[in-house]
Amino acid sequence: MKKILIVCGTGASSGFMAASVRKAAKARKEDLEILARSDYAVEEYAKEIALLLVGPHLSYILPDLERIVAPY
């Protein structure tokens, strides 16, 4: 099972997006775990995720997030 982490500033809007992705994955019979968290959780999940999706309003921290996930 692959894990996808969706982040936004507080985790609220990413929760709505995660629900939509879960529904789509289920319809396609994809074996995915979709997590929705705040951007502060990226370090905690970096080792175990296959994909990181970042809300567009957080584009200013992309370099920091890329640095965190780069080793994985």
Residue, then its C-alpha position, 0 to 999 in steps of 0.5 A: m500500500k502506498k501512502i500519499l500525504i496531502v498538506c495545507g496550513t492547518g490540515a483542514s482543507s487537505g482533509f476535504m481533498a483527501a476525502s475526494v482522493r480516497k473516493a477516487a482511489k476506491a473507485r479505481k481499486e487503487d491500494l492507497e492510504i491518503l493522509a491529510r495533515s498540516d505542513y508541520a507533519v511532513e518530517e514525521y511522515a517523510k520516510e513512509i510516504a510515496l507522494l507529497l501533495v502541497g496546497p498551492h497557498l504553501s508554494y513559499i515553503l516548497p524549498d523547505l519541504e523538498r529539503i525534508v523529503a529529498p533523502y527519501 
